[in-house]
Amino acid sequence: MSKTWLIVRHEFLTLVKRKGFIIMMIMFPLIGFGAIGIYQIVQAIDNPSDPGDVPLIGYVDEVGGFEGYTSQGNITFTLFETEDKATDALLAEDIDEYFVIPGDYVASGVIPRYLLEKELEVPDETRWAMRAFLQSNLLEGQINPDVAERVKSPMWLQSTRLDEEGRIASDQGGAAAFVVPFLFGFLLVMAIGSSSGYLLQGLGEEKENRIMEVLLSSVSTRQLLAGKVLGLGAAGLLQMMVWLLSMSVLVRLASGAIGGEFASIQMPQNVMILGIVYFVLGYLLFAVLQAGIGAMVPRIMTGTTGAPVRCISMPMPLRTGPGDPKTCRVPSGKNRISEPSSRQAVARSKAFAS
């Protein structure tokens, strides 16, 4: 037993000290934190908090009647009599941009906009302010003011999913219900695939370099394989736990920083327990498979020939959703990942495990 634990310790320390393993373990958290940081920087640029950074926008009214509602949020529109005066004000930096309401605006809807700086797209705040300014002036005096306000914001759509008994379902679906299961499954597949792949690679290298013969003179085959499986599995479990902890932190940061659909994302309280259980079961399955392949093939290149097929089989149950047993079609209202106990998912899992 002591020899087995010596092999476990050696395999674990050897793997966690590899540069590739360390880079892969920290890559996911770094990408997540970097994406949130970039989003916040872009939002700060597009939506400046300093009132002095709010653009000064002028406009030229060739139609007539666009004189009211010049204050929209933090933006105030300044009227110019001619386009030449607006251009002079832009060149003198009295305004940051201006737009023209041409005489055929009602028929065409085209609004020419002029500015000096390059930009990827129109800022959301500017686009919203211009739209609200034009809508308010177009509807002025035409309909009831309350109706005019409703025309600007016709609806706030709220969708609610009911269960088979007509009650409000606990799982409302949407992007929020898809993100966490997808990330969990993706990280699980990555951790299992990399750990079991290291096992096959290590066995192949030791056989090619004749190290296996030296090892088997000191330990039994059972001790050697058990030590390798447990040692590499412990390293993979460490990697999985780091990823799950990072995902929990990233979900909380995304909920506060991004909002929208991300605001409703919640991490299950037992995500760490599920991660450990699913990783151990999945790793043992694929590690034994890889160990068997590594023991049979004479060279490592021969053993890695079927690796793409085995990698594709790992996430296959995630892509198999609950369907009609007669037609095998997936109902549109079902979540393919949140119901892994469906007939097709279980059958596909058994097929690839056998």
N, C-alpha and C positions, 0 to 999 in steps of 0.2 A: 504493500500500500504506500510505503514511503517513497518508493521509486516512481509510482504513478504521480504523486504530488510534486516530486521534483520535476517531472516532465511538464506537469500543469504549470508550475511556476516559470519554467524556462520558456515555454511556448507563449504564455501570457506576456512576460516582460519583453521577449523578443518582438512580438507583434506591436505592442503599444509604443515601442521605441522607434518603429519604422516611420520615416517621414511621410510616406504615402498614407499610412493609417492616421497619423496626426492631422494631416491636411484634410483628409476626407471627414474626420470627426468635427473639425472646426469650420469646415466650408459651409455647411448648412446654416449654422447660427450667424456666420459673417454675412452670408447672402441675405438672410432675413433682416438683420439689423441694418445692413447697408441699404436695402430697398426701402425700409421705413424712413431712414435718414434722408435718402434722396427725395422721397415723397414730401417730407416736411420742408426741405429746402425749396423744392419747386413750388409748393403751396405758399411759402413765405415770399417768393419772388412774384408769383401771380396775384397774391392777395396781401399787399403790404399793410402792416399794422400802423405805420406812421402816416397820419393824415396828410403830411406834406408830400408823400409819395403817390397819393391818389392822382391819377391823370386829370389834367384840365382839358376838357373837350369843348370845341366850338362846333357850330353847325350853320349851314346856309339854307334858308327856307325859300325855295323857288315855287312852292305850291301855295303857301299862305295858310295861316291858321295854326301853325305849330309853334305857339308862343307860351303855352302853359306847361305845368308839370316839369319844369327845368331842373328840379332837384330830385334825383333818384338815388336813394341810399347815400353814399358818401360822394357821389359824383354830381356836379352842377354843370349844366350845359349853357354855353354862352352863344347868343345869336349874333351873326355877322350879316351885314346887308348884302355883301357880294363875296364871291369866291376869292377875288383878289385880296380883299381885306383879311379874309381868313388865312390865306397863304402867307401874307406879310406877318400876321400875328404868330403863325407857326414858325416861320424863319427867325423871328425875333425871340422865340421861345417863351412867348406870353401864354401859349397853349401847347399841349403835347400832341394834339391831333385834332382833326375836324372831319365832319362828314357833310355831304350835300344831299338834300332832299329834292330830287329833280322834279320837273313839272309833270312827268309821266309816272311818278312814283306809285300812285294808286293803281295804275294799270300794270306796271312792270314789277314793282316791289324792290327794285334795285336801289341800293344805297352806296354810292362811292365813298370810300373812307381814305383819308390821307394822313400820313405820319412820316417822320424822318428816320426812326430807328427800325432795324430789322426785327422781326418776331416770327415765332413758329406758328402761332395761331392767335386769334383774338382772345384776350383775357376774359374769363367768365363774367367777372364783375362788369366790365365794359359792355359785353354783349347783352347782359341782362338789363343794364341801365338804358341802353339804346332801345331795346325792344319795349321796355316799359314806357319810355318816353313817347315812342311812336304810337303804341297802342292807346295810351291815355288820350293823346290829342286826336287820334282818329275817332275814338268813341265819344269824345266830348260833345254833349248835347244831342247825341243820336239815340241813346237808350238810357234807361234808369241807371243811376250811379252804382247801385248795388249789383245790377246785372253786368255793368261794365267791369267791375272788379272781379266778378266770377268768370267773365270771358278771359281775363288775363291769367287766372288760375282755375281752369275748368274742373279739376278734380285732384284729390289726394287719394290715390287708389290704395285700398287696404284689402289684401287677399287673405282669407282664412280657410284652412283645410279642415274638413270634418272627417271623423272616423266612420266606420261602417254603421255605427249606432246613431249617427247624427250629432254627436257631441264634438266640441272643439278638440282636435287631435293635439297630443303633446308634441309631436314632431311636425313642425310646419313646413319643413323642406326649404327650398330656396338655396342660394349660394352658401349661406351660413351653415346649413346642415350638410353641405357637400365638402366644404373645405377641410374640416377636421378629420373626417374619415378618410378622405383622399390622402392628406398629408401623413396620417398615421399609417395607412397601408403602404404608401410610397417609402417611408422611412423604414418600415418593417422589412419590406422586400430588399432594400439596399443593405440593411444590416445583416440579414440572413445570407444574402448572396455573397457579400464580401467576406464574411467569416468562413462560410463553407468553401469559398473559392481559395482562400488562403490555405485551408486544410489540404485541398487537392494539390495546390502548388507546392506545399512543403513536402508532401509524400513523394511527388514526382521528382523534385530536386534531390531528395535524399536517396532515392533509388538510382538515379542517374549517376550521382557522385559516390556511390557505394557506401554512403554513411549508414544506410539502413542495415547492412550486414554487421557493422560494428555495434550498432545499437541493439540489435537482436541477440548479440552475444552476451549482453548484460541484463536485458529486460525481456519479458515475454511479449508476444504480439498483443495480447489483451491489454497489458499495462501501457504499451506504446500508443496504441490507438485510443485508449481511454484518456490518457494524458493529453494527447493532441486535441481530441474532441473537446474536452473540458477546458483546456487552456485557451484555445482559440474562441470557444464559446463565451468564456468569461470576458475576453477582450471585446467581442461583439456585443455582449450585454452592456458593458460599460459604454460603448459607443451609442447604443440604443437609448440608454438612460440619459446621456448628455443631450441627445437630440430631442427627447421628449420634454426634458426640462426647458430646453431652449424654445421648443414649440409653445409651451405654456406661457413663457414670458413674451414671446413674439405675438401670440394671440391677444394677450392683454394690452400690449403696446399698440397693436393694429386697431383694436377696438376704440382706444382713446384718441389715437393720432389720425386715423383715416375716417372712422365713423361709417355711416351708411350701412351697407350689408354687413360690414365687419363688426359693427357695434353689437349685433345680436349673436355673434359667435361665442360659444361657451365651451370650455374644456371639461370633459367628464372628470369627476372627482377621482375616479378609480383608473385614470389613464395610465399611471405608472404600473399598477398591478396588471392591467390588461397587456401593457407592453411587455412586461417580464414573462407572463404566461404564454402569450402568442409567440414571442421570440424563442423561448426555450423549446416549445413544441415544434415550431417551424424549423429551427436550427437543427434539432436532433434528427428530423426527417431528412433534410438536405445534407447534413454533415455525414450521416451514415451512408447516404447515396454517394457522396463525393469520396468518402473513405473507401468504399467498395470499388469504385472506379479506379481510384489511385492505387489500390492494391493489385488490381488485375492488369493494368496497362504497363508496358515496359518503359514508356517515355512520357514525359509531361505533355508534349504536344499531342500525343494520341488521346490523352484524357480530356484535354480542353476542346477537342473537336466538337463534341455535343453540348458544350457549355451554352451557346445561344438558345438551344431548344429548352434546356433546363431553366434558364433565366426567364424565358417567355412563359413557362408554365407556372412560375411563382405568382404573378398577379392575375392569372386567369380567373380564379373565383371572384375577384373583385369586379371583373367586367361582366360576370354572369349574374343577371338579376332574376327576381322571382317572376315566373311567367306562367301562362296558361298551360297545363299539362297536355292539352290536346293540340293546341296550335303552336306552343313553344314561343309565343310572342310576349314581350314584356309590356305590361300596361303602362301608359304614359304617366300616370300619377305615382308610380312606385319609385322608390329610391334604390338603385342597383347595389349600393354599398351598404346601406343601413340594414339590409335584411339578408345576412349571410346564411341563414338556415333554410333558404328556399330549396326546392327540389333540384333545380338545375345547378345551383352553387355547390350543394353537397355532392351531387353526382360528378361534377367536373373536378372537385377536389379529390374524390376517391380515384378518379380515372388517372390523374397525374401523380397521385401518391403510390399507385400500384405499379 
